[in-house]
Amino acid sequence: MNRFKRVFLGDRAFYRQVIAIVIPVIIQNSVTNFVNLLDNIMVGQLGTAQVSGVAIAGQLVFIFNLLIFGSLSGPGIFGAQFYGAKNLEGFRDTFRLRIWFCGSILVLFVISTLVFHDPLIGLFLQGEGDPAAAGEMLAYGREYILWMLPGMLPFALCMSYASALREAGETMLPMKASVVAVLTNLVFNYLLIFGHLGFPSMGVKGAAIATVVSRFLELAIILYAVHGKKLYPFMYGVYSRMTVPGKLIKAVLRRGAPLMVNEGLWALGVTAINQIYSMRALHVLAAISIASTISNLFNVLFLSMGNAVAVMVGQALGANDMPRARANAWRLMFLSVSLCVIIGGTMAVLAPFFPRLYNTEDSVRSLAAGMILIYSALMPFFSINHSSYFVLRSGGSTVVTFLFDAAFNWVVIVPFSLFLVQATALPIITVFALSQSIQVFKSGIGLMLVRHGMWQNNIVGGPQR
């Protein structure tokens, strides 16, 4: 028992730090996901074709979001350790790199989407179903993604600022800006989707415009606080130059390139799996959209704990305190899993009720409820995998992180899902359950990698304690 307490339970100072980091992120993500749920329900009132069209376009947005996240991962590893080592100019250089990386991805994504939007959306419309319905889904998906494009710029910049602020332990500003933005998004969705208070009824286009408006507002709040009021000394003079030392660029690319590739391939892997599911029937995408939106509402806890892992483990490594880094890793993982057992149970109880909020077919509601139940049962294992990912990433073990995350998706889950869909006559819910259950096996690999300790690296210099 004493060993258990020593390894898995922290003192009051530990939990105070966790709360200071995690609670603002949980609030931010909870509000965001709750509003996304309301958005999803609003679009769901328009019909199954609209839900499916937005869900398909959402897969493309998801890929962009993960590419941005991946581009921030490399600079983020160094940013957390530079801040832990109190090297603020090094920290600012990592922010400058974020701007360059995100800008490059933004340009490539916008051009690709403008040129190839129809073929990309069409990949998800190959399942059994009415060709006329598929045409409607394509039209709604095209409309949504094209109106979403202007919002990609503020999103990329907000992510750059938020990641830098969180690595410095400043989580309140991103939370406040995000809460204001998502509430604005909710209000404009209500006004523009349905045409209330004299606004035109725009349907799917209105949902996209509301998102774009909210993202520009979020960016304005962050820029005003950081550069207008100058609340954060570690960001002073960050735009005094945009050049970055070549040595740091090489180091970040060496450590970060696998993460950038990882996030892109992981997002493509998830999208490929959803596309494989959709080969069974067109309505599967609507069910996945509902189930994913609901599960994201509950996933905020372990996703937010990933931020705590990145900050508390990364800063300890940067300060050369390896024992504290190890202790933080195991304690944060145990805390996350314990809480997810409770959250997963709650989600399972509520699984049958959420799909009833949508104006869609009974078959879609039933399938979505089953998927939510499967997500709830696997939540503790998702938590282990998420924490393991951030532990490995914090110490710069990026090649191992890539193999554990994206490579595992493409080598194991994607082929297995394709086999189940094409080579068996199993119901889609059984296919979904078997495909997702591989997360249990993956969590065992994650625990072994964390225990091995290969991630215990100081990558910004200094002797190890």
C-alpha positions as a Markdown table, in Angstrom:
| # | Residue | x | y | z |
|---|---|---|---|---|
| 1 | Met | 0.0 | 0.0 | 0.0 |
| 2 | Asn | 2.8 | 2.4 | 0.8 |
| 3 | Arg | 4.5 | 1.7 | -2.5 |
| 4 | Phe | 1.1 | 2.3 | -4.3 |
| 5 | Lys | 0.7 | 5.7 | -2.5 |
| 6 | Arg | 4.3 | 6.6 | -3.3 |
| 7 | Val | 4.0 | 5.8 | -7.0 |
| 8 | Phe | 0.4 | 6.8 | -7.9 |
| 9 | Leu | -0.7 | 9.4 | -5.3 |
| 10 | Gly | 0.7 | 12.9 | -5.1 |
| 11 | Asp | 0.8 | 15.4 | -2.3 |
| 12 | Arg | -1.4 | 18.6 | -2.0 |
| 13 | Ala | 1.1 | 20.7 | -4.0 |
| 14 | Phe | 0.9 | 18.2 | -6.8 |
| 15 | Tyr | -2.9 | 18.2 | -7.0 |
| 16 | Arg | -3.0 | 22.0 | -6.6 |
| 17 | Gln | -0.8 | 22.3 | -9.7 |
| 18 | Val | -3.0 | 19.7 | -11.6 |
| 19 | Ile | -6.1 | 21.7 | -10.8 |
| 20 | Ala | -4.5 | 25.0 | -11.8 |
| 21 | Ile | -3.6 | 23.6 | -15.2 |
| 22 | Val | -6.5 | 21.2 | -15.9 |
| 23 | Ile | -9.6 | 23.0 | -14.6 |
| 24 | Pro | -9.4 | 26.0 | -17.0 |
| 25 | Val | -8.7 | 23.6 | -19.9 |
| 26 | Ile | -11.7 | 21.4 | -18.8 |
| 27 | Ile | -13.9 | 24.4 | -18.6 |
| 28 | Gln | -12.8 | 25.6 | -22.0 |
| 29 | Asn | -13.1 | 22.2 | -23.7 |
| 30 | Ser | -16.4 | 21.4 | -21.9 |
| 31 | Val | -18.0 | 24.7 | -23.1 |
| 32 | Thr | -16.6 | 24.1 | -26.6 |
| 33 | Asn | -17.9 | 20.6 | -26.8 |
| 34 | Phe | -21.3 | 21.4 | -25.3 |
| 35 | Val | -21.8 | 24.2 | -27.8 |
| 36 | Asn | -20.6 | 21.8 | -30.5 |
| 37 | Leu | -23.3 | 19.4 | -29.3 |
| 38 | Leu | -25.9 | 22.1 | -29.5 |
| 39 | Asp | -24.6 | 23.1 | -33.0 |
| 40 | Asn | -24.8 | 19.4 | -34.0 |
| 41 | Ile | -28.4 | 19.2 | -32.7 |
| 42 | Met | -29.3 | 22.4 | -34.5 |
| 43 | Val | -27.9 | 21.1 | -37.8 |
| 44 | Gly | -29.6 | 17.8 | -37.0 |
| 45 | Gln | -33.0 | 19.5 | -37.0 |
| 46 | Leu | -32.4 | 20.2 | -40.7 |
| 47 | Gly | -32.3 | 16.5 | -41.7 |
| 48 | Thr | -30.0 | 13.5 | -42.1 |
| 49 | Ala | -28.5 | 14.8 | -45.4 |
| 50 | Gln | -27.4 | 18.0 | -43.7 |
| 51 | Val | -25.9 | 16.1 | -40.7 |
| 52 | Ser | -24.0 | 13.8 | -43.0 |
| 53 | Gly | -22.8 | 16.6 | -45.3 |
| 54 | Val | -21.5 | 18.6 | -42.3 |
| 55 | Ala | -20.0 | 15.4 | -40.8 |
| 56 | Ile | -18.0 | 14.7 | -44.0 |
| 57 | Ala | -16.8 | 18.3 | -44.3 |
| 58 | Gly | -15.9 | 18.1 | -40.6 |
| 59 | Gln | -13.6 | 15.2 | -41.4 |
| 60 | Leu | -11.6 | 17.6 | -43.6 |
| 61 | Val | -11.6 | 20.3 | -40.9 |
| 62 | Phe | -10.5 | 17.6 | -38.4 |
| 63 | Ile | -7.5 | 16.8 | -40.6 |
| 64 | Phe | -6.5 | 20.5 | -40.7 |
| 65 | Asn | -6.9 | 20.8 | -37.0 |
| 66 | Leu | -4.6 | 17.8 | -36.4 |
| 67 | Leu | -2.1 | 19.1 | -38.8 |
| 68 | Ile | -2.0 | 22.4 | -36.9 |
| 69 | Phe | -1.7 | 20.5 | -33.6 |
| 70 | Gly | 1.1 | 18.4 | -35.1 |
| 71 | Ser | 3.0 | 21.4 | -36.3 |
| 72 | Leu | 2.8 | 22.9 | -32.8 |
| 73 | Ser | 4.0 | 19.7 | -31.1 |
| 74 | Gly | 7.7 | 20.0 | -32.0 |
| 75 | Pro | 8.1 | 23.6 | -30.9 |
| 76 | Gly | 5.9 | 22.8 | -27.9 |
| 77 | Ile | 8.3 | 20.2 | -26.6 |
| 78 | Phe | 11.1 | 22.7 | -26.6 |
| 79 | Gly | 8.8 | 25.5 | -25.4 |
| 80 | Ala | 7.9 | 23.7 | -22.2 |
| 81 | Gln | 11.5 | 22.7 | -21.5 |
| 82 | Phe | 12.8 | 26.2 | -22.3 |
| 83 | Tyr | 10.3 | 27.7 | -19.9 |
| 84 | Gly | 11.2 | 25.1 | -17.2 |
| 85 | Ala | 14.9 | 26.1 | -17.8 |
| 86 | Lys | 13.9 | 29.9 | -17.6 |
| 87 | Asn | 15.2 | 30.5 | -21.1 |
| 88 | Leu | 12.6 | 33.0 | -22.2 |
| 89 | Glu | 14.3 | 34.0 | -25.5 |
| 90 | Gly | 14.4 | 30.3 | -26.5 |
| 91 | Phe | 10.7 | 30.1 | -25.6 |
| 92 | Arg | 9.9 | 33.1 | -27.9 |
| 93 | Asp | 11.8 | 31.4 | -30.7 |
| 94 | Thr | 9.6 | 28.4 | -30.4 |
| 95 | Phe | 6.6 | 30.6 | -30.8 |
| 96 | Arg | 8.0 | 32.2 | -33.9 |
| 97 | Leu | 8.5 | 28.7 | -35.4 |
| 98 | Arg | 4.8 | 27.9 | -34.6 |
| 99 | Ile | 3.8 | 30.9 | -36.8 |
| 100 | Trp | 5.9 | 29.7 | -39.7 |
| 101 | Phe | 4.7 | 26.1 | -39.4 |
| 102 | Cys | 1.1 | 27.0 | -39.1 |
| 103 | Gly | 1.2 | 29.5 | -41.9 |
| 104 | Ser | 2.7 | 26.9 | -44.3 |
| 105 | Ile | 0.0 | 24.3 | -43.4 |
| 106 | Leu | -2.8 | 26.9 | -43.8 |
| 107 | Val | -1.7 | 27.9 | -47.3 |
| 108 | Leu | -1.4 | 24.2 | -48.5 |
| 109 | Phe | -4.7 | 23.2 | -46.9 |
| 110 | Val | -6.7 | 26.1 | -48.4 |
| 111 | Ile | -5.3 | 25.5 | -51.9 |
| 112 | Ser | -6.0 | 21.8 | -51.7 |
| 113 | Thr | -9.5 | 22.3 | -50.5 |
| 114 | Leu | -10.4 | 24.8 | -53.1 |
| 115 | Val | -9.1 | 22.5 | -55.9 |
| 116 | Phe | -10.2 | 19.0 | -54.6 |
| 117 | His | -13.2 | 19.6 | -52.3 |
| 118 | Asp | -15.6 | 17.5 | -54.4 |
| 119 | Pro | -13.4 | 14.4 | -54.8 |
| 120 | Leu | -12.5 | 14.5 | -51.1 |
| 121 | Ile | -16.1 | 14.6 | -50.0 |
| 122 | Gly | -17.0 | 12.0 | -52.6 |
| 123 | Leu | -14.8 | 9.4 | -50.9 |
| 124 | Phe | -17.4 | 9.2 | -48.1 |
| 125 | Leu | -20.3 | 8.7 | -50.4 |
| 126 | Gln | -19.6 | 5.2 | -51.8 |
| 127 | Gly | -21.8 | 3.2 | -49.4 |
| 128 | Glu | -25.2 | 1.7 | -50.0 |
| 129 | Gly | -28.0 | 4.3 | -50.2 |
| 130 | Asp | -30.0 | 6.6 | -52.4 |
| 131 | Pro | -27.9 | 8.4 | -55.1 |
| 132 | Ala | -30.1 | 11.5 | -54.7 |
| 133 | Ala | -29.3 | 11.5 | -51.0 |
| 134 | Ala | -25.6 | 11.2 | -51.7 |
| 135 | Gly | -25.9 | 14.2 | -54.1 |
| 136 | Glu | -27.5 | 16.2 | -51.3 |
| 137 | Met | -24.8 | 15.3 | -48.9 |
| 138 | Leu | -22.1 | 16.3 | -51.4 |
| 139 | Ala | -23.7 | 19.7 | -51.9 |
| 140 | Tyr | -24.1 | 20.4 | -48.2 |
| 141 | Gly | -20.6 | 19.2 | -47.5 |
| 142 | Arg | -19.2 | 21.4 | -50.2 |
| 143 | Glu | -21.1 | 24.5 | -49.0 |
| 144 | Tyr | -20.0 | 24.0 | -45.4 |
| 145 | Ile | -16.2 | 23.4 | -46.1 |
| 146 | Leu | -15.9 | 26.4 | -48.5 |
| 147 | Trp | -17.5 | 28.8 | -46.0 |
| 148 | Met | -15.3 | 27.4 | -43.2 |
| 149 | Leu | -12.1 | 28.3 | -45.0 |
| 150 | Pro | -11.8 | 31.9 | -43.8 |
| 151 | Gly | -11.9 | 30.7 | -40.2 |
| 152 | Met | -8.8 | 28.5 | -40.6 |
| 153 | Leu | -6.5 | 31.6 | -40.2 |
| 154 | Pro | -7.7 | 32.7 | -36.8 |
| 155 | Phe | -7.9 | 29.1 | -35.7 |
| 156 | Ala | -4.2 | 28.5 | -36.5 |
| 157 | Leu | -3.2 | 31.6 | -34.7 |
| 158 | Cys | -5.3 | 30.9 | -31.7 |
| 159 | Met | -3.8 | 27.4 | -31.4 |
| 160 | Ser | -0.3 | 28.9 | -31.6 |
| 161 | Tyr | -0.9 | 31.4 | -28.8 |
| 162 | Ala | -2.9 | 28.9 | -26.7 |
| 163 | Ser | -0.2 | 26.2 | -26.8 |
| 164 | Ala | 2.6 | 28.7 | -25.9 |
| 165 | Leu | 0.6 | 30.1 | -23.0 |
| 166 | Arg | -0.3 | 26.7 | -21.6 |
| 167 | Glu | 3.4 | 25.6 | -21.8 |
| 168 | Ala | 4.1 | 28.6 | -19.5 |
| 169 | Gly | 1.3 | 27.4 | -17.2 |
| 170 | Glu | -1.0 | 30.3 | -18.3 |
| 171 | Thr | -4.3 | 28.5 | -19.1 |
| 172 | Met | -6.9 | 31.2 | -18.1 |
| 173 | Leu | -6.6 | 33.4 | -21.2 |
| 174 | Pro | -7.2 | 30.6 | -23.7 |
| 175 | Met | -10.1 | 29.4 | -21.6 |
| 176 | Lys | -11.8 | 32.9 | -21.4 |
| 177 | Ala | -11.3 | 33.6 | -25.1 |
| 178 | Ser | -12.6 | 30.2 | -26.1 |
| 179 | Val | -15.7 | 30.4 | -23.8 |
| 180 | Val | -16.6 | 33.8 | -25.3 |
| 181 | Ala | -16.1 | 32.5 | -28.8 |
| 182 | Val | -18.1 | 29.3 | -28.4 |
| 183 | Leu | -21.0 | 31.2 | -26.8 |
| 184 | Thr | -20.9 | 33.7 | -29.7 |
| 185 | Asn | -20.9 | 30.7 | -32.1 |
| 186 | Leu | -23.9 | 29.3 | -30.3 |
| 187 | Val | -25.9 | 32.6 | -30.6 |
| 188 | Phe | -25.0 | 33.1 | -34.3 |
| 189 | Asn | -25.8 | 29.4 | -35.1 |
| 190 | Tyr | -29.3 | 30.0 | -33.6 |
| 191 | Leu | -29.7 | 33.2 | -35.6 |
| 192 | Leu | -28.2 | 32.1 | -38.9 |
| 193 | Ile | -29.2 | 28.4 | -39.2 |
| 194 | Phe | -32.9 | 29.0 | -38.6 |
| 195 | Gly | -33.2 | 32.8 | -39.4 |
| 196 | His | -34.3 | 34.3 | -36.1 |
| 197 | Leu | -34.6 | 38.0 | -35.1 |
| 198 | Gly | -34.6 | 39.2 | -38.7 |
| 199 | Phe | -31.5 | 37.2 | -39.8 |
| 200 | Pro | -31.8 | 35.2 | -43.0 |
| 201 | Ser | -32.2 | 31.4 | -42.7 |
| 202 | Met | -29.0 | 30.0 | -44.1 |
| 203 | Gly | -29.0 | 26.4 | -42.9 |
| 204 | Val | -25.6 | 24.7 | -43.2 |
| 205 | Lys | -23.9 | 27.9 | -44.5 |
| 206 | Gly | -25.1 | 29.7 | -41.4 |
| 207 | Ala | -23.4 | 27.2 | -39.2 |
| 208 | Ala | -20.1 | 27.7 | -41.0 |
| 209 | Ile | -20.4 | 31.5 | -40.9 |
| 210 | Ala | -21.1 | 31.4 | -37.2 |
| 211 | Thr | -18.0 | 29.4 | -36.6 |
| 212 | Val | -15.8 | 31.8 | -38.6 |
| 213 | Val | -17.2 | 34.9 | -36.7 |
| 214 | Ser | -16.5 | 33.2 | -33.4 |
| 215 | Arg | -12.9 | 32.3 | -34.3 |
| 216 | Phe | -12.0 | 35.9 | -35.3 |
| 217 | Leu | -13.5 | 37.1 | -32.0 |
| 218 | Glu | -11.4 | 34.6 | -30.1 |
| 219 | Leu | -8.2 | 35.7 | -31.9 |
| 220 | Ala | -9.0 | 39.4 | -31.1 |
| 221 | Ile | -9.4 | 38.7 | -27.4 |
| 222 | Ile | -6.1 | 36.8 | -27.3 |
| 223 | Leu | -4.2 | 39.5 | -29.3 |
| 224 | Tyr | -5.5 | 42.3 | -27.1 |
| 225 | Ala | -4.5 | 40.5 | -23.8 |
| 226 | Val | -1.1 | 39.5 | -25.0 |
| 227 | His | 0.0 | 42.5 | -27.1 |
| 228 | Gly | -2.5 | 45.2 | -26.1 |
| 229 | Lys | -2.4 | 44.9 | -22.3 |
| 230 | Lys | 1.0 | 43.1 | -22.3 |
| 231 | Leu | 0.0 | 40.7 | -19.5 |
| 232 | Tyr | 2.6 | 38.1 | -20.2 |
| 233 | Pro | 6.3 | 39.1 | -20.0 |
| 234 | Phe | 7.5 | 35.9 | -21.6 |
| 235 | Met | 5.8 | 37.1 | -24.9 |
| 236 | Tyr | 7.3 | 40.6 | -24.9 |
| 237 | Gly | 9.0 | 41.3 | -28.2 |
| 238 | Val | 8.0 | 38.1 | -29.8 |
| 239 | Tyr | 7.4 | 39.9 | -33.1 |
| 240 | Ser | 10.6 | 42.0 | -32.8 |
| 241 | Arg | 12.0 | 39.6 | -35.3 |
| 242 | Met | 10.7 | 36.5 | -37.1 |
| 243 | Thr | 14.0 | 34.8 | -37.7 |
| 244 | Val | 14.8 | 31.7 | -35.7 |
| 245 | Pro | 18.3 | 30.3 | -35.0 |
| 246 | Gly | 19.2 | 27.6 | -37.5 |
| 247 | Lys | 20.4 | 25.3 | -34.7 |
| 248 | Leu | 17.0 | 25.4 | -33.1 |
| 249 | Ile | 15.1 | 24.9 | -36.3 |
| 250 | Lys | 17.2 | 21.8 | -37.0 |
| 251 | Ala | 16.7 | 20.5 | -33.4 |
| 252 | Val | 12.9 | 21.1 | -33.6 |
| 253 | Leu | 12.6 | 19.5 | -37.0 |
| 254 | Arg | 14.7 | 16.5 | -35.9 |
| 255 | Arg | 12.5 | 16.0 | -32.8 |
| 256 | Gly | 9.3 | 17.5 | -34.2 |
| 257 | Ala | 9.1 | 16.2 | -37.8 |
| 258 | Pro | 7.9 | 12.8 | -36.6 |
| 259 | Leu | 5.2 | 14.5 | -34.6 |
| 260 | Met | 4.1 | 16.6 | -37.5 |
| 261 | Val | 3.9 | 13.6 | -39.7 |
| 262 | Asn | 2.2 | 11.7 | -36.9 |
| 263 | Glu | -0.6 | 14.1 | -36.4 |
| 264 | Gly | -1.3 | 14.3 | -40.1 |
| 265 | Leu | -1.2 | 10.5 | -40.6 |
| 266 | Trp | -3.2 | 9.9 | -37.4 |
| 267 | Ala | -6.0 | 12.3 | -38.6 |
| 268 | Leu | -5.9 | 10.7 | -42.0 |
| 269 | Gly | -6.1 | 7.3 | -40.3 |
| 270 | Val | -9.2 | 8.2 | -38.3 |
| 271 | Thr | -10.8 | 9.7 | -41.4 |
| 272 | Ala | -9.9 | 6.5 | -43.3 |
| 273 | Ile | -11.5 | 4.3 | -40.6 |
| 274 | Asn | -14.7 | 6.4 | -40.7 |
| 275 | Gln | -14.7 | 6.2 | -44.5 |
| 276 | Ile | -14.3 | 2.4 | -44.2 |
| 277 | Tyr | -17.3 | 2.3 | -41.9 |
| 278 | Ser | -19.3 | 4.4 | -44.4 |
| 279 | Met | -18.8 | 1.7 | -47.1 |
| 280 | Arg | -21.5 | -0.3 | -45.4 |
| 281 | Ala | -24.2 | 2.4 | -45.7 |
| 282 | Leu | -24.5 | 6.2 | -46.1 |
| 283 | His | -26.3 | 6.6 | -42.8 |
| 284 | Val | -23.3 | 5.3 | -40.8 |
| 285 | Leu | -21.6 | 8.7 | -41.0 |
| 286 | Ala | -24.6 | 10.4 | -39.4 |
| 287 | Ala | -24.4 | 8.0 | -36.5 |
| 288 | Ile | -20.7 | 8.5 | -36.1 |
| 289 | Ser | -21.2 | 12.2 | -36.1 |
| 290 | Ile | -23.7 | 12.0 | -33.3 |
| 291 | Ala | -21.7 | 9.5 | -31.3 |
| 292 | Ser | -18.4 | 11.4 | -31.7 |
| 293 | Thr | -20.1 | 14.7 | -30.7 |
| 294 | Ile | -21.6 | 13.1 | -27.5 |
| 295 | Ser | -18.4 | 11.2 | -26.6 |
| 296 | Asn | -16.3 | 14.4 | -27.0 |
| 297 | Leu | -18.4 | 16.0 | -24.3 |
| 298 | Phe | -17.2 | 13.3 | -21.9 |
| 299 | Asn | -13.7 | 12.9 | -23.2 |
| 300 | Val | -12.7 | 16.4 | -22.1 |
| 301 | Leu | -11.3 | 15.1 | -18.9 |
| 302 | Phe | -8.7 | 12.8 | -20.2 |
| 303 | Leu | -7.9 | 15.1 | -23.1 |
| 304 | Ser | -7.4 | 18.0 | -20.7 |
| 305 | Met | -5.2 | 15.7 | -18.5 |
| 306 | Gly | -2.9 | 15.5 | -21.6 |
| 307 | Asn | -2.2 | 19.2 | -21.1 |
| 308 | Ala | -1.2 | 18.6 | -17.5 |
| 309 | Val | 1.2 | 15.8 | -18.6 |
| 310 | Ala | 2.8 | 18.0 | -21.3 |
| 311 | Val | 3.3 | 20.8 | -18.9 |
| 312 | Met | 4.2 | 19.0 | -15.6 |
| 313 | Val | 6.4 | 16.3 | -17.2 |
| 314 | Gly | 7.9 | 18.7 | -19.8 |
| 315 | Gln | 8.9 | 21.4 | -17.2 |
| 316 | Ala | 10.4 | 18.8 | -14.9 |
| 317 | Leu | 12.5 | 17.4 | -17.7 |
| 318 | Gly | 13.6 | 20.9 | -18.7 |
| 319 | Ala | 14.6 | 21.5 | -15.0 |
| 320 | Asn | 16.6 | 18.3 | -15.1 |
| 321 | Asp | 14.5 | 16.8 | -12.4 |
| 322 | Met | 14.0 | 13.2 | -13.7 |
| 323 | Pro | 12.5 | 11.7 | -10.5 |
| 324 | Arg | 9.8 | 14.4 | -10.4 |
| 325 | Ala | 9.1 | 13.8 | -14.2 |
| 326 | Arg | 8.7 | 10.1 | -13.5 |
| 327 | Ala | 6.5 | 10.7 | -10.5 |
| 328 | Asn | 4.3 | 13.2 | -12.3 |
| 329 | Ala | 3.9 | 10.9 | -15.3 |
| 330 | Trp | 2.5 | 7.9 | -13.3 |
| 331 | Arg | 0.4 | 10.0 | -10.9 |
| 332 | Leu | -1.2 | 11.9 | -13.7 |
| 333 | Met | -1.9 | 8.7 | -15.6 |
| 334 | Phe | -3.5 | 7.1 | -12.6 |
| 335 | Leu | -5.6 | 10.1 | -11.8 |
| 336 | Ser | -6.8 | 10.3 | -15.4 |
| 337 | Val | -7.8 | 6.6 | -15.6 |
| 338 | Ser | -9.5 | 6.7 | -12.2 |
| 339 | Leu | -11.7 | 9.6 | -13.2 |
| 340 | Cys | -12.5 | 8.1 | -16.6 |
| 341 | Val | -13.9 | 5.0 | -15.0 |
| 342 | Ile | -16.5 | 7.2 | -13.3 |
| 343 | Ile | -17.1 | 9.4 | -16.4 |
| 344 | Gly | -17.3 | 6.3 | -18.6 |
| 345 | Gly | -20.0 | 4.8 | -16.4 |
| 346 | Thr | -22.0 | 8.0 | -16.5 |
| 347 | Met | -21.7 | 8.1 | -20.2 |
| 348 | Ala | -22.9 | 4.5 | -20.5 |
| 349 | Val | -26.1 | 5.2 | -18.5 |
| 350 | Leu | -27.0 | 8.2 | -20.7 |
| 351 | Ala | -26.1 | 6.6 | -24.0 |
| 352 | Pro | -29.6 | 5.7 | -25.1 |
| 353 | Phe | -31.0 | 9.2 | -24.4 |
| 354 | Phe | -28.7 | 11.5 | -26.4 |
| 355 | Pro | -29.5 | 10.4 | -30.0 |
| 356 | Arg | -33.2 | 11.1 | -29.3 |
| 357 | Leu | -32.3 | 14.8 | -29.5 |
| 358 | Tyr | -31.7 | 14.5 | -33.3 |
| 359 | Asn | -34.3 | 14.7 | -36.1 |
| 360 | Thr | -33.1 | 11.6 | -37.9 |
| 361 | Glu | -34.1 | 8.0 | -38.7 |
| 362 | Asp | -34.5 | 5.4 | -35.9 |
| 363 | Ser | -31.8 | 3.3 | -37.4 |
| 364 | Val | -29.3 | 6.2 | -37.1 |
| 365 | Arg | -30.3 | 6.8 | -33.5 |
| 366 | Ser | -30.0 | 3.2 | -32.5 |
| 367 | Leu | -26.5 | 2.9 | -34.2 |
| 368 | Ala | -25.3 | 6.1 | -32.5 |
| 369 | Ala | -26.5 | 4.8 | -29.1 |
| 370 | Gly | -24.5 | 1.6 | -29.5 |
| 371 | Met | -21.4 | 3.5 | -30.6 |
| 372 | Ile | -21.7 | 5.8 | -27.5 |
| 373 | Leu | -21.9 | 2.7 | -25.3 |
| 374 | Ile | -18.7 | 1.3 | -26.8 |
| 375 | Tyr | -16.9 | 4.6 | -26.4 |
| 376 | Ser | -17.9 | 4.7 | -22.7 |
| 377 | Ala | -16.6 | 1.2 | -22.1 |
| 378 | Leu | -13.2 | 2.0 | -23.7 |
| 379 | Met | -12.7 | 5.4 | -22.1 |
| 380 | Pro | -10.2 | 4.3 | -19.5 |
| 381 | Phe | -8.1 | 2.7 | -22.2 |
| 382 | Phe | -8.3 | 5.9 | -24.4 |
| 383 | Ser | -7.1 | 7.7 | -21.3 |
| 384 | Ile | -4.0 | 5.5 | -20.9 |
| 385 | Asn | -3.2 | 5.9 | -24.6 |
| 386 | His | -3.6 | 9.7 | -24.5 |
| 387 | Ser | -1.4 | 10.1 | -21.4 |
| 388 | Ser | 1.2 | 7.7 | -22.8 |
| 389 | Tyr | 1.4 | 9.8 | -25.9 |
| 390 | Phe | 2.1 | 13.0 | -24.0 |
| 391 | Val | 4.6 | 11.4 | -21.7 |
| 392 | Leu | 6.6 | 10.0 | -24.7 |
| 393 | Arg | 6.3 | 13.4 | -26.5 |
| 394 | Ser | 7.4 | 15.5 | -23.5 |
| 395 | Gly | 10.9 | 14.0 | -23.6 |
| 396 | Gly | 11.3 | 14.2 | -27.3 |
| 397 | Ser | 10.9 | 10.5 | -28.0 |
| 398 | Thr | 9.1 | 11.5 | -31.2 |
| 399 | Val | 9.9 | 8.5 | -33.4 |
| 400 | Val | 8.6 | 6.2 | -30.7 |
| 401 | Thr | 5.5 | 8.5 | -30.4 |
| 402 | Phe | 5.0 | 8.2 | -34.1 |
| 403 | Leu | 5.2 | 4.4 | -34.0 |
| 404 | Phe | 2.8 | 4.2 | -31.0 |
| 405 | Asp | 0.2 | 6.6 | -32.5 |
| 406 | Ala | -0.1 | 7.1 | -36.3 |
| 407 | Ala | 1.8 | 4.0 | -37.4 |
| 408 | Phe | -0.3 | 1.8 | -35.1 |
| 409 | Asn | -3.4 | 3.2 | -36.7 |
| 410 | Trp | -2.3 | 2.5 | -40.2 |
| 411 | Val | -0.6 | -0.8 | -39.6 |
| 412 | Val | -3.2 | -2.4 | -37.2 |
| 413 | Ile | -6.5 | -0.6 | -36.9 |
| 414 | Val | -7.1 | 0.5 | -40.6 |
| 415 | Pro | -6.4 | -2.9 | -42.1 |
| 416 | Phe | -8.3 | -4.7 | -39.4 |
| 417 | Ser | -11.3 | -2.4 | -39.9 |
| 418 | Leu | -11.1 | -2.8 | -43.7 |
| 419 | Phe | -11.0 | -6.6 | -43.3 |
| 420 | Leu | -14.1 | -6.6 | -41.1 |
| 421 | Val | -16.1 | -4.5 | -43.5 |
| 422 | Gln | -15.1 | -6.2 | -46.7 |
| 423 | Ala | -14.5 | -9.8 | -45.7 |
| 424 | Thr | -17.3 | -10.4 | -43.1 |
| 425 | Ala | -21.0 | -9.9 | -43.0 |
| 426 | Leu | -20.9 | -8.7 | -39.4 |
| 427 | Pro | -23.3 | -5.9 | -38.4 |
| 428 | Ile | -21.7 | -2.5 | -38.5 |
| 429 | Ile | -22.0 | -2.1 | -34.7 |
| 430 | Thr | -20.0 | -5.3 | -34.2 |
| 431 | Val | -17.4 | -4.1 | -36.7 |
| 432 | Phe | -17.2 | -0.8 | -34.8 |
| 433 | Ala | -16.8 | -2.6 | -31.4 |
| 434 | Leu | -14.1 | -5.0 | -32.7 |
| 435 | Ser | -12.2 | -2.2 | -34.4 |
| 436 | Gln | -12.3 | 0.1 | -31.4 |
| 437 | Ser | -11.4 | -2.7 | -28.9 |
| 438 | Ile | -7.8 | -2.7 | -30.3 |
| 439 | Gln | -7.3 | 0.3 | -28.0 |
| 440 | Val | -7.1 | -2.2 | -25.1 |
| 441 | Phe | -4.0 | -3.8 | -26.7 |
| 442 | Lys | -2.5 | -0.4 | -27.5 |
| 443 | Ser | -2.8 | 0.7 | -23.9 |
| 444 | Gly | -0.7 | -2.2 | -22.8 |
| 445 | Ile | 2.0 | -1.1 | -25.2 |
| 446 | Gly | 1.7 | 2.5 | -23.9 |
| 447 | Leu | 2.2 | 1.4 | -20.3 |
| 448 | Met | 5.3 | -0.6 | -21.2 |
| 449 | Leu | 6.8 | 2.3 | -23.1 |
| 450 | Val | 6.2 | 4.7 | -20.2 |
| 451 | Arg | 7.7 | 2.2 | -17.7 |
| 452 | His | 10.8 | 1.7 | -19.9 |
| 453 | Gly | 11.8 | 5.4 | -19.4 |
| 454 | Met | 13.2 | 6.1 | -22.8 |
| 455 | Trp | 11.3 | 9.4 | -22.7 |
| 456 | Gln | 13.3 | 10.8 | -19.8 |
| 457 | Asn | 15.4 | 13.3 | -21.8 |
| 458 | Asn | 16.4 | 16.9 | -21.3 |
| 459 | Ile | 16.6 | 18.3 | -24.8 |
| 460 | Val | 17.5 | 21.9 | -23.9 |
| 461 | Gly | 20.8 | 21.2 | -22.2 |
| 462 | Gly | 22.0 | 20.9 | -18.6 |
| 463 | Pro | 23.1 | 18.0 | -16.4 |
| 464 | Gln | 20.6 | 15.4 | -15.2 |
| 465 | Arg | 19.7 | 15.2 | -11.6 |
